[in-house]
Amino acid sequence: MKKLIFVLCFLAVCITSIPQEIQHEAVAVNIEVPVRVFKGDTFIDNLTMNDFEIYEDGVLQKVEAVYLIKKTDIIKEEKSTAARESKKIFTPKVSRHFVLLFEVQDYLPKLGEAIDEFFSSVITPGDTLTVMTPMKTYNFKKEALEKLPEKEIASQLKSKLKKDTRMGNAEYISLLKKLKANLTNRLEYSMLLSRLETIRSINENKFQRFADFLKEKPGQKNVFLFYQKEILPQLDNKTLMQLMSINMDDISFQFHLQDLLLYKRAVTFDIEKVKRIFADSSISINFLYLTKMPLVAFADDGKPPSPTSWMEQSGDVFSAFKEMSDATGGFTYSSANAAASFKRAVSASENYYLLYYSPKDYKSDSKFKNIKVKIKGKKYKVLHRAGYIAD
């Protein structure tokens, strides 16, 4: 499967909130920051403008307007005295663009349930949708979504996802099987591993194109990334010890066995740069990590084959995507149940505040400005984008 290639594909095309810089005057720039505030799992919906503190690069800013949004409805709004007197106009964009990104090796029944949930309870008239499978990208405009019954669209999409997952992962699964069969062949294993890394490589430019694509879309941009754990074959301890004793004088083979134990998936892109790109584009990435073991790891009886077991290889990638999710004000959930994680993420992302402020001494210097939002006197969980690029 073209694993991270596709997560890059995801990034070549198409995610929740919409912060844009809105200019009202030549020197007046208003920054919009979507903010979600929780106590435990409960969204706090009774905050006023006086409850918020917002900092840019450590400097306290004056909040000029606050809107409470639920789904696509503006529930309440509040403006500062200065904003009212100057008759500043703030026009929150509450339209929604969804991206469902499936970076998985197996078609799991729970993925189908998540799709059913999306069409039955989440998407509404006026929303748009982009779906990315391991093979293709499908763009659904609002006009198209209104033509067919939701159940029919969901059924067709599940069929496409099942087919694309199987086809898109063919090489990836083949490589895993070959790696398992060549664990003790140092040269062959090295060549196969190199090819595996190639098809899973992440190109930073694709992240940039993906962010640029979504930055131009108004309103909320919600990305739900379904990411299934990655694995590599590994010799079990008993077999490993036997090989080490048999080949104890073969230094190169000893190093090969050591490499099998110590191998870690490398993340080669600049995580900090990518985080800034997505935060600036006001894209909210919800990272749904699926812990269910890929089917390739099991024999027909459902048990891992001997003498090979499988080792987790998602650690570094998990950390990278979690950081990206945090930087965009999104959510991260780990579960074997894709439908349950999706439902939690959707529920948590539907309500938010929009804060507006005009930066003190604003300079269009192309630098990244860090944003920090706090709630006065409360230890709530506060989620928002990490900042913006002043350009």
C-alpha positions in Angstrom: 0.0 0.0 0.0 1.3 3.4 -0.7 1.1 4.2 2.9 2.5 7.5 3.7 2.5 8.3 0.1 -1.1 8.5 0.3 -1.1 10.4 3.5 0.5 12.6 1.3 -2.0 12.3 -1.2 -4.3 13.4 1.4 -2.0 16.3 1.4 -2.1 16.9 -2.1 -5.6 17.6 -2.3 -7.7 18.3 0.5 -9.7 19.3 6.8 -12.0 22.1 11.1 -12.1 25.6 11.6 -11.4 28.7 9.5 -9.2 31.3 10.7 -8.3 33.9 8.1 -6.8 37.3 8.2 -9.5 39.8 7.3 -8.4 43.2 6.3 -10.8 46.1 6.9 -8.4 48.9 6.4 -4.9 49.3 5.0 -3.3 48.9 8.4 -6.0 47.1 10.4 -5.8 43.3 10.3 -8.2 41.2 12.2 -7.1 37.7 13.1 -9.8 35.0 13.5 -9.1 32.1 15.9 -11.5 29.2 16.4 -11.4 28.0 20.0 -12.9 25.0 21.7 -13.1 24.9 25.5 -13.7 21.7 27.5 -14.1 20.6 31.1 -13.4 16.9 30.8 -15.4 15.9 27.7 -18.0 18.6 28.1 -17.9 21.7 25.9 -18.2 24.9 27.9 -20.8 27.1 26.1 -21.4 29.9 28.6 -18.2 31.9 28.2 -18.2 35.6 27.5 -15.7 37.9 25.9 -14.3 38.8 29.3 -13.4 35.2 30.0 -10.9 35.0 27.2 -7.3 36.1 27.2 -5.4 35.9 23.9 -1.6 36.3 23.5 0.4 36.7 20.3 4.1 35.9 20.7 3.6 36.3 24.5 2.0 39.8 24.2 -1.6 40.1 25.6 -4.0 41.3 22.9 -7.4 42.9 23.1 -10.3 40.6 22.1 -12.6 42.6 19.8 -15.4 40.1 19.1 -16.5 36.6 20.2 -19.0 34.3 18.5 -20.4 31.0 19.7 -21.0 28.6 16.8 -22.9 25.3 17.0 -22.6 23.3 13.8 -23.3 26.1 11.3 -25.5 28.3 13.5 -24.3 31.5 15.3 -25.8 31.1 18.7 -24.5 34.4 20.2 -22.1 37.2 19.5 -20.4 39.8 21.6 -18.2 42.8 20.6 -16.0 45.2 22.5 -17.0 48.8 23.0 -14.3 50.0 20.6 -15.4 47.5 17.9 -19.0 48.7 18.2 -18.1 52.4 18.1 -15.9 51.9 15.1 -18.6 49.9 13.4 -16.2 47.1 12.6 -17.9 44.3 10.7 -17.0 40.8 11.5 -18.6 38.2 9.2 -17.8 34.6 10.4 -17.9 32.0 7.7 -19.7 29.0 9.1 -19.9 26.8 6.0 -18.2 23.5 6.4 -15.8 21.5 4.2 -15.1 17.9 5.4 -12.2 15.7 4.4 -12.3 12.0 5.2 -8.9 10.5 4.8 -8.4 6.8 5.0 -4.8 5.7 5.5 -5.5 2.1 6.2 -4.3 -1.3 5.1 -7.6 -3.2 5.7 -11.2 -2.3 5.0 -12.6 -2.6 8.6 -16.4 -2.9 9.2 -16.2 -0.1 11.7 -15.0 2.2 8.9 -18.3 1.5 7.1 -20.1 2.4 10.3 -18.2 5.7 10.5 -19.3 6.5 6.9 -22.9 5.6 7.7 -22.7 7.9 10.8 -21.3 10.7 8.7 -24.1 10.7 6.1 -26.9 10.0 8.6 -25.9 12.5 11.4 -23.1 14.8 10.4 -23.3 16.2 6.9 -26.0 18.9 6.2 -27.2 20.8 3.2 -24.5 23.3 2.1 -21.6 21.2 3.3 -19.0 19.9 0.9 -16.9 16.7 1.1 -13.6 15.3 -0.1 -12.8 11.6 0.5 -9.3 10.2 0.1 -8.7 6.5 -0.2 -5.4 4.7 -0.7 -6.0 4.9 -4.4 -8.2 7.9 -5.3 -9.6 11.3 -4.3 -13.4 11.9 -4.6 -14.7 15.4 -4.4 -18.4 15.8 -3.6 -19.8 19.2 -4.2 -22.9 20.3 -2.3 -25.0 20.1 -5.5 -24.0 16.5 -6.0 -24.7 15.6 -2.4 -28.2 16.8 -2.7 -29.0 14.7 -5.8 -28.8 11.2 -4.3 -30.2 9.8 -1.1 -27.6 9.8 1.7 -27.9 6.0 2.2 -27.1 5.4 -1.5 -24.1 7.7 -1.4 -22.8 6.0 1.8 -23.2 2.6 0.2 -21.3 3.6 -3.0 -18.6 5.2 -0.9 -18.1 2.1 1.2 -17.8 0.0 -1.9 -15.2 2.3 -3.4 -13.2 2.4 -0.1 -13.2 -1.4 0.1 -11.9 -1.8 -3.5 -9.4 1.1 -3.3 -8.0 -0.2 0.0 -7.4 -3.6 -1.4 -5.8 -2.3 -4.6 -3.9 0.6 -3.0 -2.2 -1.7 -0.5 -1.3 -4.5 -2.8 2.4 -3.6 -3.0 2.7 -2.7 0.6 1.2 -6.1 1.8 3.4 -7.9 -0.8 6.5 -6.3 0.6 5.5 -7.2 4.2 5.1 -10.8 3.2 8.5 -10.8 1.4 10.2 -9.2 4.4 8.8 -11.9 6.6 10.1 -14.6 4.3 13.6 -13.0 4.2 14.3 -12.0 7.7 17.5 -13.9 7.8 18.7 -12.8 4.4 20.5 -9.6 5.1 20.9 -8.3 1.6 17.3 -9.2 0.5 15.8 -7.8 3.6 17.7 -4.5 3.2 16.5 -4.1 -0.4 12.9 -4.8 0.5 13.0 -2.5 3.5 14.4 0.3 1.3 11.5 -0.2 -1.2 9.0 -0.1 1.7 10.5 3.2 3.0 10.2 4.6 -0.5 6.5 4.0 -0.9 5.8 5.3 2.6 8.0 8.4 2.2 6.5 11.8 3.0 7.1 14.7 0.7 6.9 18.1 2.4 5.7 19.8 -0.8 2.6 17.8 -0.8 1.7 19.0 2.7 2.1 22.5 1.4 -0.1 22.0 -1.7 -2.7 20.3 0.5 -2.7 23.2 3.0 -2.9 25.8 0.1 -5.8 23.9 -1.4 -7.8 24.1 1.8 -6.7 27.6 2.8 -8.7 29.1 0.0 -11.9 27.4 1.1 -14.1 29.5 3.4 -15.6 28.3 6.6 -14.7 25.3 8.8 -12.3 22.9 7.3 -12.5 19.6 9.2 -10.1 16.7 8.4 -10.7 13.2 9.9 -7.6 11.1 9.3 -8.2 7.4 9.8 -4.7 5.9 10.3 -4.2 2.2 10.9 -1.1 1.1 12.8 2.0 0.1 10.9 3.9 -3.1 11.5 7.0 -5.0 10.4 7.9 -8.7 10.7 10.2 -9.7 13.5 11.8 -13.0 14.6 10.5 -14.3 17.9 13.0 -14.3 20.8 13.6 -18.1 20.7 14.5 -18.1 16.9 16.5 -14.9 17.3 18.6 -16.5 20.1 19.2 -19.6 18.0 20.4 -17.6 15.0 22.7 -15.5 17.2 24.3 -18.6 18.7 24.7 -20.3 15.3 26.1 -17.2 13.6 28.0 -15.8 16.6 31.2 -15.4 14.6 29.5 -13.6 11.7 29.8 -10.0 12.7 27.8 -8.6 9.7 24.9 -11.0 10.5 25.0 -10.0 14.2 24.6 -6.4 13.1 21.7 -7.4 10.9 19.9 -9.0 13.8 20.6 -6.0 15.9 19.1 -3.8 13.1 16.0 -5.9 13.1 15.5 -5.2 16.8 16.4 -1.5 16.7 14.8 -0.4 13.4 12.5 2.6 13.8 10.4 4.3 11.2 12.1 7.6 10.2 10.1 10.8 9.9 12.1 12.9 7.4 9.9 16.0 7.0 10.1 19.1 9.1 7.3 18.7 11.6 7.5 22.2 12.9 7.3 23.7 9.4 4.3 21.5 8.6 2.6 22.4 11.8 2.9 26.1 10.9 1.6 25.5 7.4 -1.6 23.8 8.6 -2.1 26.3 11.5 -1.8 29.2 9.1 -4.3 27.6 6.7 -6.8 27.2 9.6 -7.3 23.5 9.0 -8.4 21.3 11.8 -6.9 17.8 11.7 -8.6 15.1 13.8 -6.2 12.2 14.1 -8.0 8.8 14.5 -5.4 6.2 15.2 -6.7 2.7 14.6 -5.0 0.1 16.8 -6.5 -3.0 15.2 -3.7 -5.2 13.9 -3.6 -5.4 10.1 -4.8 -8.7 8.7 -1.5 -9.5 7.0 -0.1 -10.2 10.5 -2.3 -13.2 11.0 -2.4 -16.7 9.7 -5.7 -18.4 8.7 -6.4 -19.4 12.3 -6.2 -15.8 13.4 -2.9 -16.3 15.3 0.5 -14.7 14.5 2.6 -17.2 12.5 5.7 -18.7 14.0 8.6 -18.1 14.1 7.6 -14.6 13.0 5.9 -12.0 15.1 5.2 -8.3 14.3 6.5 -5.2 15.8 4.8 -1.8 15.9 6.2 0.8 13.6 3.9 3.7 14.0 5.5 5.4 16.9 7.3 8.3 15.2 4.5 8.8 12.7 1.9 8.8 15.5 3.8 11.5 17.3 4.2 13.6 14.2 0.5 13.5 13.3 -0.6 14.1 16.9 1.6 17.2 17.0 0.0 18.3 13.7 -3.5 17.7 15.2 -2.6 19.7 18.3 -1.3 22.6 16.3 -4.5 22.9 14.4 -6.9 22.7 17.4 -8.0 19.1 16.4 -8.4 15.9 18.4 -6.5 12.7 18.6 -8.1 9.4 19.6 -6.6 5.9 19.7 -9.0 2.9 19.4 -9.7 -0.3 17.6 -13.2 1.0 16.9 -13.1 3.5 14.1 -16.7 4.4 14.3 -16.6 5.2 18.0 -13.5 7.4 17.5 -15.1 9.2 14.6 -18.3 9.9 16.5 -16.3 11.3 19.5 -14.2 13.6 17.2 -17.3 14.9 15.3 -19.2 15.6 18.5 -16.3 17.4 20.0 -15.6 19.5 16.9 -19.1 20.8 16.1 -19.1 23.5 18.8 -16.6 26.3 19.0 -16.0 30.0 19.6 -14.6 32.4 17.0 -12.4 35.1 18.6 -11.2 38.2 16.7 -8.4 40.5 17.6 -6.2 43.1 15.9 -2.5 42.4 16.6 -0.6 45.2 18.3 2.2 46.6 16.0 1.2 44.3 13.2 4.0 43.8 10.6 3.7 41.9 7.3 7.1 40.2 7.8 6.2 36.6 6.7 7.0 35.4 10.2 5.0 32.9 12.1 3.1 34.5 15.0 2.4 32.2 17.9 -1.1 32.3 19.5 -2.1 31.3 23.0 -5.6 31.4 24.3 -6.4 31.1 28.0 -9.6 31.2 30.1 -9.3 33.5 33.1 -9.2 31.7 36.4 -10.1 28.3 35.0 -8.2 25.2 34.2 -10.2 24.2 31.2 -8.8 22.3 28.2 -8.4 24.9 25.4 -7.9 23.9 21.8 -7.0 26.3 19.0 -4.7 26.8 16.1 -1.1 27.5 17.0 -0.7 30.7 15.1 -0.5 32.3 11.6 2.0 33.6 9.1 2.0 37.4 8.8 2.1 37.9 5.0 
